Amino acid sequence: MSSLEPTTYKIEITGTVQGVGFRPFIYKLAQTYALEGSVSNDGSGVEIELCTTHAVLELFIEDIKTKAPPLSEIREICFSKIAPKIFRGFSIIQSDESGLKTTLIPPDISICSACEAELFDPHNRRYLYPFITCTNCGVRYSIIKTLPYDRQHTSMAKFRMCKACEKEYKDPMDRRYHAQPIGCYACGPTLSMDLEKVALLIKEGAIVAIKGVGGYHLVCDATNDSAVLKLRTRKKRPTKPYAVMVRDIDEASKLAHINAQEQKLLNSKERPIVLLKTKENDLLSKHVAPHITKIGLFLPYTPIHLLLLERLQRPMVATSANITDEPICTDIESLEKLEGIYDYVVDHDREIINGCDDSVLTVVAGQTLMLRRARGFAPASVKLPFSLQKNVLALGANQKSTIAIGFDKEVILSPHIGDLDTLGSVRYFAQNIETLQRVYDFTPEVVVHDKHPDYESTKYAKMHYQKSYAVQHHYAHILGVMAEKQITEKVLGVAFDGTGYGDDGTLWGGEFLVCDYLGYERVFHLKPFKLLGGAKAIKEPKRVALSLLFDLYGKEALTLKNPTTNAFSQVERKVHFVAWQKGLNTPLSSSMGRLFDAVASLTGVCQTMSFEGESGMLLEELYDPEITQRYSLHYQEGEIDFLEMIEALLAEKELHVGVSKFFNTIVEMIVHVASVYDLPLVVSGGVFQNSVLMGLVMQRVPQVIFSTTIPPNDGGIALGQVVFAQSVKR
């Protein structure tokens, strides 16, 4: 058949192509080519039917690839000839809701420049309207109940459009064509309090709970010492840094050093919190981020934030409204648990269907690292380098929890859930499972969980599924990176974190694994040490350090004078020595995270922690790049003995020297083991969130492979679990 002869074709497009203005884009493109046909959403993405020649079809598809809407992400475009059809013009037709749902859920994104301009235009009918939006911006995931992404499947269904909004919604040439959250003063969501009054209350020192996109923020004046201290006291958060929202990039530049890459992230449509190097100034309260020279800044991503900051004319603390380690509050009922923390509530009547916290990123040596994948970036989608034989549900770990579903070559990861340490967080965890299963009409055939028997995710698997499979924690860490980076060969994986259940029943966390998709071998690990008091040692670095002193000096350690021993009374030291000697509640650990804790204690930097990772964050502050020396380590039969390093560290007279040499030693450890194996080096685990360590590794091993779109912490575990499912013998 000649390429000049008209034929009827079906084009199928998969990826993030719903809720991003894709159908009107296709409609307009068809008009430019004078084509007849139709476009619709279905469970897999976008489907186009048109009558044209093969030559024009190729040009049309090329334009789709190169001119697609900025919020879209095309995964695949397939076309095929179908039975001849007669069309009258080109039309956008109703979504097909039948069949398997595999299209990607669009994430929530920030207000676009066109809507921002209208927001502050006195002549616009949506002037100062706090829910202004269009096809190119605004809420998506947080309001969706199921696919396809149409208004009746969202929490906007209850808002009946006025005639003016309906006209925009139905006009394919309008920027608001099929913008599902569309509304205005006459027909859309409303705020419970005037923002002029809210700004005045914040200026007076009040703490205000404000409902946003994926949950509530607790907000206060970031320049006001007493307001920030009040929030710290009420929230029982003595030192953990607070994120700060500022009006624009100019305001951000007054507070922090910002390079081009960081500025791009701050201004991006996702508007994440970006960790930045603080400038010396007195523009912020010293209580926002005590003891460290980093600050998490982000720009307003909703009209509510923009309007409030315009009135406030100062930076504001904007932290998740939740009880520590619990999920973000998404409705007024869940917010009631925080009564006494906030003074006022700013509510609105658009229901949050799916909670979603703020994303957190950092830039290290020119590479972006995802520390918390949530609003703007989630749900995340990863294309696997192979096809799954069955539908897989992965339940993640216990800290930084995320869950994932896998089908065909696709893995969908939930946004950050939190730590599964409370009934509320476990309920939220179950809700996220239900959400992904409902949205995708997904039924799991294989369920995978962490090997730790006491993790709530493991208990959930055992309770709710007849059969499930366990995967070792650190192997899952490495598998997750391999999947993200499409690696199919054998690798040397380095997994450094706080805790992971080992094959021998001890707590691993300083692991070197040779692995591929079929299995792994533990080739090196830190020499195990005892954790005095078990789980208590996680929050008390001094317990870990004292145990190492007992390993080095035995009973003599009781009479030593150093920052660790000084942190205990004489009686406490004796009690802990007996426990260490007899193995009473002293589980063995090979954890690199705990070794960081021990060093923080021995150097007097931190004896107890008020938040996870505090010790590593404080050690970062002391690193001196001018110091290149390191300590000695001993490698014997797969174990790495570091006690000589601990002894040398105690003898250091200058704090920054000891800390710097410690960092250098850990990097040398990685380089040494990597030299033994001629394999690609893959690193993962929460310890690699440490920007000093990660920067040094990248410097010494430029070809090191690590995750850039999935967190290195346990937020990436679920992806690795999905990959593991492929090797399960059922």
C-alpha positions in Angstrom: 0.0 0.0 0.0 1.3 3.5 -0.9 2.4 5.8 1.9 0.3 8.4 0.2 -3.0 6.4 0.5 -5.1 7.3 3.6 -5.5 4.6 6.2 -7.2 4.4 9.6 -4.6 4.1 12.4 -4.8 3.7 16.2 -2.0 5.3 18.2 -1.6 4.3 21.8 0.5 6.5 24.1 1.6 5.4 27.6 3.2 7.3 30.4 2.1 10.4 32.4 -0.4 11.5 29.8 -3.5 12.2 31.7 -4.3 15.3 33.6 -1.4 17.2 31.8 -3.3 18.7 28.9 -2.5 15.9 26.5 -5.8 15.5 24.8 -6.2 19.2 23.9 -2.6 19.1 22.7 -3.5 16.3 20.3 -6.6 18.1 19.3 -4.7 21.2 18.4 -2.0 19.2 16.6 -4.7 17.4 14.6 -6.1 20.8 13.6 -2.8 21.9 12.2 -2.6 18.8 10.1 -6.3 19.0 9.1 -6.8 15.4 10.3 -10.0 13.7 11.1 -10.3 11.3 14.0 -10.6 11.2 17.8 -8.6 11.2 21.1 -9.6 9.7 24.4 -8.2 8.6 27.8 -8.3 5.0 28.8 -6.8 2.9 31.6 -3.5 2.6 29.8 -3.0 6.2 28.7 -4.2 8.1 25.6 -5.7 6.5 22.5 -5.9 8.3 19.2 -7.7 7.1 16.1 -7.2 9.0 12.8 -7.4 8.6 9.1 -4.2 9.7 7.3 -1.3 8.6 5.1 1.7 6.8 6.6 3.9 9.8 5.7 1.7 12.2 7.6 1.4 9.7 10.5 5.1 9.7 11.0 5.3 13.5 11.0 2.3 13.6 13.5 4.0 11.2 15.9 7.3 13.0 15.7 5.5 16.2 16.7 3.9 14.4 19.6 7.3 13.3 20.8 9.0 16.8 20.4 6.1 19.1 21.3 4.2 17.2 24.1 2.9 19.3 27.1 5.7 20.1 29.6 4.0 18.1 32.4 3.7 14.9 30.4 6.1 12.0 30.3 5.8 9.7 27.3 6.9 6.2 27.9 5.9 4.6 24.6 4.1 5.4 21.4 2.7 2.4 19.4 0.6 2.6 16.3 -1.3 0.0 14.2 -3.7 -0.2 11.3 -7.3 -0.8 12.2 -10.5 -1.4 10.2 -11.4 1.7 8.2 -13.6 4.3 10.0 -15.3 7.5 8.8 -14.8 10.5 11.0 -16.4 14.0 10.9 -13.6 16.3 11.9 -11.4 15.6 15.0 -13.0 15.2 18.4 -12.1 14.6 22.0 -14.3 11.7 23.2 -15.3 10.4 26.6 -12.8 8.3 28.4 -12.8 4.5 28.1 -13.0 3.1 31.7 -12.7 -0.6 30.8 -9.6 -2.7 30.6 -6.4 -2.9 32.6 -5.3 0.4 34.2 -1.6 1.1 33.6 -1.4 4.8 32.9 0.7 6.8 35.3 -1.0 8.9 38.0 0.0 12.6 37.5 1.7 14.1 40.6 0.7 17.4 42.3 2.7 20.3 40.9 3.1 24.0 41.6 1.1 26.9 40.3 2.2 27.9 36.8 3.3 31.4 35.8 0.1 32.0 33.8 -2.1 31.3 36.8 0.2 33.3 39.1 -0.1 36.3 36.7 -3.9 36.0 36.8 -3.9 35.6 40.6 -2.4 39.1 41.0 -4.4 40.7 38.1 -7.2 42.9 39.5 -9.0 42.6 36.2 -9.1 38.8 36.2 -12.2 37.1 37.5 -10.0 34.8 39.7 -8.1 37.7 41.2 -6.7 36.6 44.6 -8.6 33.3 44.3 -6.7 30.9 46.5 -7.5 27.8 44.3 -6.7 29.2 40.9 -5.4 26.4 38.6 -5.4 25.2 34.9 -4.4 22.2 32.9 -0.7 23.0 33.3 -0.6 23.2 37.1 -2.1 22.3 40.5 -3.4 19.3 42.3 -3.5 15.8 40.8 -2.6 12.8 42.9 -3.9 14.2 46.1 -7.5 14.5 44.8 -7.7 11.4 42.6 -9.9 8.4 43.6 -9.3 6.2 40.5 -8.3 6.2 36.9 -8.9 7.5 34.3 -8.2 11.0 35.6 -11.6 12.7 35.1 -13.4 15.1 37.4 -16.0 12.6 38.5 -13.1 10.4 39.9 -11.7 13.2 42.0 -12.6 15.1 45.2 -13.7 18.0 42.9 -16.8 16.0 41.8 -18.9 17.7 44.5 -18.2 21.2 43.1 -20.6 21.9 40.3 -19.0 24.3 37.8 -20.5 27.6 37.1 -21.3 28.6 33.5 -18.1 30.5 33.1 -15.9 27.7 34.3 -17.9 25.1 32.4 -17.3 27.1 29.2 -13.5 27.0 29.8 -13.6 23.3 30.8 -15.4 22.3 27.5 -13.3 24.4 25.1 -10.4 22.4 23.6 -8.6 25.6 22.7 -8.8 27.0 26.3 -5.9 26.6 28.8 -8.4 25.1 31.3 -9.9 22.5 29.0 -10.5 19.4 31.2 -8.6 20.9 34.0 -10.2 18.7 36.6 -9.6 21.0 39.7 -11.1 24.1 37.9 -13.2 26.5 39.9 -13.6 30.1 40.9 -15.2 32.2 43.6 -18.7 31.2 42.3 -18.2 27.4 42.2 -14.9 26.2 43.6 -13.4 25.4 47.0 -13.2 28.1 49.7 -10.9 28.9 52.6 -12.2 29.0 56.2 -10.2 32.2 57.1 -9.2 35.4 55.3 -5.4 35.3 54.5 -5.0 38.9 55.5 -6.0 37.9 59.0 -3.8 34.8 58.9 -0.8 36.9 58.0 -1.5 39.3 60.9 -1.8 36.3 63.4 1.5 34.9 62.2 3.2 38.3 62.6 1.9 38.4 66.1 3.7 35.1 66.9 0.9 32.6 66.4 1.3 29.0 65.1 -1.2 28.3 62.4 -2.2 24.9 60.8 -2.8 25.5 57.1 -4.4 22.9 54.9 -2.5 22.7 51.6 -2.2 20.1 48.8 -1.3 16.8 50.5 -1.9 17.8 54.1 -1.5 20.5 56.7 1.5 22.6 57.5 2.3 24.1 60.8 3.4 27.6 60.0 5.0 30.4 62.0 7.2 33.4 61.5 10.7 32.2 60.7 12.2 35.4 61.9 10.6 35.3 65.4 12.7 33.5 68.0 9.8 33.1 70.5 7.4 31.7 67.8 9.9 29.1 66.6 10.8 28.1 70.1 7.1 27.8 71.0 6.6 25.5 68.0 9.7 23.4 69.1 8.4 23.1 72.6 4.8 22.2 71.7 5.9 19.8 69.0 8.6 18.2 71.2 11.2 18.7 68.5 14.2 20.2 70.3 16.8 20.4 67.5 15.6 18.9 64.2 15.8 21.6 61.5 12.7 23.2 60.2 12.0 23.8 56.5 11.4 27.4 55.6 9.2 28.7 52.7 10.2 32.0 51.1 8.4 34.2 48.5 10.9 33.8 45.6 14.4 32.9 44.6 15.7 36.4 45.5 14.5 35.9 49.1 16.1 32.4 49.1 19.4 33.9 47.9 19.6 36.1 51.0 19.4 33.1 53.3 21.6 30.5 51.5 24.3 29.9 48.9 22.5 28.7 45.8 24.2 27.3 42.7 22.5 27.0 39.3 21.4 23.4 39.8 19.9 24.2 43.2 18.1 27.2 41.8 16.7 25.0 39.0 15.3 22.6 41.7 13.9 25.4 43.8 12.1 26.9 40.8 11.0 23.6 39.3 7.4 22.7 38.8 7.8 20.1 41.7 9.0 22.8 44.2 10.7 20.5 46.6 12.5 21.4 49.8 16.2 21.8 48.9 18.9 21.5 51.5 21.3 24.4 51.1 24.4 25.9 52.7 23.3 28.7 55.0 24.7 32.3 54.6 25.8 34.1 57.7 23.0 36.5 58.4 20.5 37.5 61.1 17.4 37.3 58.8 16.2 34.0 60.4 15.7 32.9 63.9 18.7 31.0 65.1 16.3 28.3 66.3 15.2 27.3 62.8 18.2 25.0 62.2 20.3 25.0 65.4 23.9 23.6 65.4 24.2 23.2 61.6 25.0 25.4 58.6 22.4 23.9 56.3 18.8 25.0 55.8 15.9 23.4 53.9 14.3 26.1 51.7 11.4 25.9 49.3 9.3 28.2 47.3 5.4 28.6 47.4 3.7 26.0 45.2 0.0 26.9 45.8 -1.9 30.1 45.4 -2.6 29.9 49.1 1.1 30.1 49.9 1.7 32.8 47.4 -1.1 35.0 48.8 0.0 34.4 52.4 3.7 35.2 51.7 2.7 38.3 49.8 0.9 39.6 52.9 3.5 38.3 55.3 6.6 39.8 53.6 8.9 37.5 55.6 10.0 33.8 55.5 7.9 31.3 57.3 8.5 28.0 58.9 6.4 25.4 57.1 6.7 22.0 58.7 4.4 18.9 58.3 1.5 18.9 60.7 2.0 15.5 62.3 3.0 13.8 65.4 6.7 12.8 65.1 7.2 9.9 62.7 3.4 9.7 62.0 1.9 10.6 58.6 0.9 14.1 57.7 -2.6 15.1 58.8 -5.0 15.3 55.9 -8.3 16.2 57.5 -9.6 18.1 60.5 -10.2 14.9 62.4 -6.6 13.8 62.2 -5.5 17.3 62.9 -7.3 17.2 66.3 -4.4 15.1 67.6 -2.2 18.2 67.4 -4.5 20.4 69.4 -2.4 22.5 71.7 0.4 22.7 69.1 -1.4 25.2 66.8 -3.3 28.3 67.8 -5.5 28.6 64.6 -6.5 26.5 61.7 -6.9 27.6 58.1 -9.1 24.9 56.5 -10.7 24.4 53.0 -13.4 22.2 51.7 -11.5 20.3 48.9 -11.0 16.8 50.3 -7.5 15.4 50.3 -8.0 11.8 49.0 -4.3 10.9 49.1 -2.0 12.5 51.6 1.4 13.6 50.3 4.3 15.2 52.2 6.8 17.6 50.8 9.7 16.2 48.8 13.3 16.8 50.0 16.4 16.9 47.8 20.0 17.9 48.0 22.8 18.4 45.5 26.2 16.7 46.1 29.1 17.3 43.7 26.7 18.2 40.9 24.4 15.3 41.4 20.9 15.5 42.7 20.0 13.2 45.6 16.4 12.4 46.5 16.1 12.2 50.3 12.3 12.1 50.5 10.2 11.4 47.3 6.7 12.8 47.8 4.7 15.8 46.5 5.6 16.6 42.9 7.6 13.4 42.3 5.2 10.8 43.5 3.7 8.4 42.8 7.0 7.4 41.2 7.3 5.1 38.2 10.3 3.0 37.4 10.7 1.0 34.2 12.3 -2.4 34.8 15.0 -3.9 32.6 12.8 -7.1 32.4 9.1 -8.1 32.5 7.5 -9.3 35.7 5.7 -12.6 35.3 3.1 -11.8 38.0 1.7 -8.8 39.7 3.9 -7.9 42.7 3.0 -6.0 45.9 6.1 -4.9 47.9 5.5 -3.7 51.4 8.9 -1.9 52.0 10.6 -1.7 55.4 9.7 0.0 58.7 11.4 3.4 58.6 10.8 5.9 55.8 8.2 3.5 54.6 7.0 3.3 51.0 5.1 0.6 49.2 5.2 -0.5 45.6 3.2 -2.4 43.0 4.8 -4.0 40.0 3.3 -5.3 36.7 4.8 -6.0 33.3 7.9 -3.8 33.1 6.4 -1.1 35.5 6.9 -0.4 39.2 4.8 2.3 40.9 6.1 3.5 44.2 3.9 5.3 46.7 4.9 8.6 48.1 6.8 8.7 51.5 4.6 7.2 54.2 6.7 7.6 57.3 7.9 5.3 60.1 5.6 2.4 61.0 5.9 2.9 64.8 2.3 3.9 65.6 -1.2 2.6 64.9 -1.9 5.7 62.9 1.1 5.2 60.7 0.2 1.5 60.1 -3.4 2.6 59.2 -1.9 5.1 56.7 0.4 2.4 55.3 -2.7 0.1 54.7 -4.5 3.1 53.1 -1.7 3.6 50.6 -1.8 -0.1 49.7 -5.6 0.2 49.1 -5.1 3.4 47.1 -2.7 1.9 44.6 -4.7 -1.3 44.3 -7.9 0.7 43.7 -6.5 3.2 41.3 -4.9 0.6 39.2 -7.5 -2.2 39.7 -4.5 -4.1 40.9 -4.6 -7.6 42.5 -1.3 -8.9 43.9 -0.2 -12.4 42.9 3.2 -12.2 44.8 3.7 -10.3 48.1 7.2 -9.4 49.3 8.3 -7.9 52.6 11.4 -7.3 54.6 13.1 -10.2 56.4 12.9 -8.5 59.8 10.2 -10.4 61.8 9.3 -7.5 64.0 8.7 -4.9 61.2 5.1 -3.8 61.0 5.2 -4.3 57.3 6.2 -7.9 57.8 3.4 -8.4 60.3 1.0 -6.9 57.9 2.1 -9.3 55.2 1.7 -12.3 57.5 -1.7 -11.2 58.7 -3.3 -10.2 55.3 -1.8 -12.6 52.8 -1.8 -16.3 52.8 1.7 -16.5 51.3 4.4 -13.9 51.2 8.2 -13.8 50.6 10.9 -12.2 52.7 14.0 -10.4 51.2 17.1 -9.4 53.0 17.1 -5.7 53.7 20.5 -4.7 52.2 20.1 -6.9 49.2 16.9 -5.0 48.5 18.7 -1.7 48.8 21.2 -2.7 46.1 18.5 -4.3 43.8 16.5 -1.0 43.9 19.5 1.0 42.5 20.2 -1.7 39.9 16.6 -1.5 38.7 16.5 2.3 38.6 19.8 2.3 36.6 18.8 -0.6 34.4 21.8 -2.7 35.5 21.6 -6.4 34.6 25.2 -7.5 35.3 26.7 -8.6 38.6 27.8 -5.7 41.0 29.6 -5.0 44.2 26.9 -3.5 46.4 27.8 -1.3 49.4 24.8 -1.0 51.8 25.4 1.3 54.8 22.5 2.1 57.1 21.3 1.9 60.7 19.6 -1.4 60.9 18.7 -4.4 58.7 17.9 -7.9 59.7 20.7 -10.2 58.7 20.7 -13.8 57.5 22.4 -14.9 60.8 19.7 -13.1 62.9 22.0 -10.2 63.9 21.6 -6.6 62.9 23.5 -5.8 59.7 24.2 -2.4 58.3 27.9 -2.2 57.1 27.6 -4.6 54.2 29.5 -5.4 51.0 27.5 -7.7 48.8 28.4 -9.2 45.4 25.0 -9.6 43.8 22.8 -9.8 40.8 19.0 -10.4 40.3 19.4 -14.1 41.3 21.1 -13.7 44.6 24.0 -12.2 46.7 27.0 -13.1 48.7 28.1 -11.2 51.8 31.8 -10.7 51.0 32.8 -8.1 53.7 31.1 -6.4 56.6 32.0 -4.4 59.7 33.1 -6.5 62.6 30.0 -6.9 64.8 29.7 -5.1 68.1 27.1 -5.1 70.9 24.4 -2.6 71.2 23.9 -1.8 74.9 20.2 -1.7 75.7 19.2 -2.9 72.2 16.8 -0.4 70.6 17.8 2.3 73.2 21.2 2.4 71.5 19.6 3.8 68.3 18.8 7.1 70.1 21.8 7.1 72.5 25.1 7.1 70.6 26.9 6.9 74.0 25.7 3.3 74.5 27.3 2.2 71.2 30.5 4.0 72.0 30.7 2.6 75.5 30.3 -0.9 74.1 33.2 -0.3 71.7 35.3 0.9 74.7 34.5 -2.4 76.4 35.6 -4.2 73.3 38.9 -2.3 73.4 39.7 -2.1 77.0 37.4 -4.5 78.9 36.9 -3.5 82.5 39.5 -0.8 82.3 37.1 1.2 80.3 35.2 1.9 83.5 37.9 4.2 84.8 38.7 6.0 81.5 37.9 9.7 81.1 36.5 10.8 77.7 33.3 12.3 76.4 31.6 8.9 76.3 32.4 7.6 79.8 31.7 11.1 81.2 28.2 10.9 79.8 27.4 8.0 82.3 27.5 7.9 86.0 29.9 5.4 87.6 27.0 3.1 88.5 25.6 3.2 85.0 29.0 2.2 83.6 29.2 -0.8 85.9 25.6 -1.9 85.0 26.3 -1.6 81.3 29.6 -3.5 81.7 27.8 -6.5 83.3 25.2 -6.4 80.5 27.9 -6.3 77.9 29.9 -9.1 79.6 26.9 -11.4 79.9 25.2 -10.5 76.7 22.0 -9.1 78.4 19.9 -7.2 75.8 23.0 -6.5 73.7 22.2 -7.6 70.2 25.1 -7.8 67.7 25.3 -5.2 65.0 27.5 -4.5 62.0 25.8 -1.2 61.3 27.7 1.7 59.8 25.0 4.0 61.0 25.7 3.0 64.6 29.5 3.4 64.0 28.8 7.0 63.0 26.8 7.4 66.3 29.8 5.9 68.2 32.2 8.4 66.7 29.8 11.3 67.5 29.8 10.2 71.1 33.6 9.5 71.5 34.3 13.0 70.0 31.8 14.7 72.3 29.6 15.8 69.4 26.4 14.0 70.4 25.5 11.7 73.2 21.8 11.4 72.7 19.8 12.1 69.5 16.5 13.8 69.2 16.0 12.8 65.6 17.3 10.2 63.2 20.6 11.0 61.5 21.4 13.9 63.9 24.9 12.5 64.7 25.9 12.2 61.1 24.6 15.7 60.4 26.7 17.1 63.2 29.8 15.2 62.1 29.4 16.7 58.6 29.8 20.2 60.1 33.3 19.3 61.3 34.8 17.8 58.2 37.9 19.6 56.9 38.8 18.8 53.2 42.4 19.9 53.8 42.9 16.9 56.1 43.7 13.8 53.9 45.1 11.4 56.5 43.1 8.3 57.6 43.2 5.6 60.2 44.2 1.9 59.8 41.6 -0.9 59.3 42.1 -4.6 59.3 40.5 -6.9 56.8 40.3 -10.6 57.8 38.0 -13.4 56.6 35.3 -11.0 55.4 35.3 -8.8 58.6 36.6 -5.3 58.8 38.1 -4.6 62.2 37.9 -0.9 63.0 38.9 -0.9 66.7 42.4 0.4 66.0 40.6 3.4 64.4 38.6 4.0 67.5 41.7 3.9 69.7 43.5 6.4 67.5 40.4 8.6 67.4 40.4 8.8 71.2 44.0 10.0 71.1 43.3 12.9 68.7 43.7 16.3 70.3 41.7 18.3 67.7 38.1 17.4 67.1 37.9 18.3 63.4 41.0 16.2 62.7 39.5 13.1 64.2 36.2 13.5 62.4 37.9 14.3 59.1 40.1 11.2 59.3 37.1 9.1 60.2 35.3 10.1 57.0 38.5 9.5 55.0 38.8 6.1 56.5 35.3 5.0 55.6 35.8 6.1 52.0 39.1 4.2 51.9 37.3 1.2 53.2 34.9 1.3 50.2 37.8 1.9 47.8 39.8 -1.0 49.2 37.0 -3.5 49.0 36.1 -2.3 45.5 39.7 -2.9 44.4 39.3 -6.6 45.3 36.3 -7.1 43.0 36.4 -6.0 39.3 32.7 -5.2 39.3 30.5 -2.0 39.0 30.3 -0.3 42.4 26.7 0.4 43.6 26.0 2.2 46.9 22.8 2.6 48.9 21.4 2.9 52.4 20.6 5.8 54.7 24.2 6.6 55.6 24.8 7.7 52.0 22.4 10.6 52.6 25.5 12.1 54.3 26.7 14.7 51.8 30.3 14.7 53.0 30.6 10.9 52.7 28.8 10.8 49.3 30.8 13.6 47.9 34.1 11.9 49.0 33.0 8.6 47.4 32.1 10.3 44.2 35.5 12.0 44.2 37.5 8.8 44.8 35.3 6.5 42.6 33.9 8.8 39.8 32.1 5.8 38.2 30.2 4.9 41.4 26.5 4.1 40.8 23.8 5.4 43.2 20.2 6.3 43.1 19.2 9.8 41.9 15.4 9.5 41.6 14.7 7.1 44.5 15.9 7.8 48.1 19.0 5.9 49.3 17.3 5.4 52.6 14.5 2.8 53.2 12.2 4.8 50.9 13.9 2.8 48.1 13.5 -0.6 49.6 10.1 -1.4 48.0 11.6 -1.1 44.5 14.3 -3.6 45.3 11.7 -6.0 46.8 9.7 -5.9 43.5 12.8 -6.9 41.6 13.5 -9.7 44.1 10.1 -11.2 43.4 11.2 -12.2 40.0 13.7 -14.7 41.4 11.2 -16.2 43.9 10.6 -19.9 43.3 6.9 -20.3 43.7 
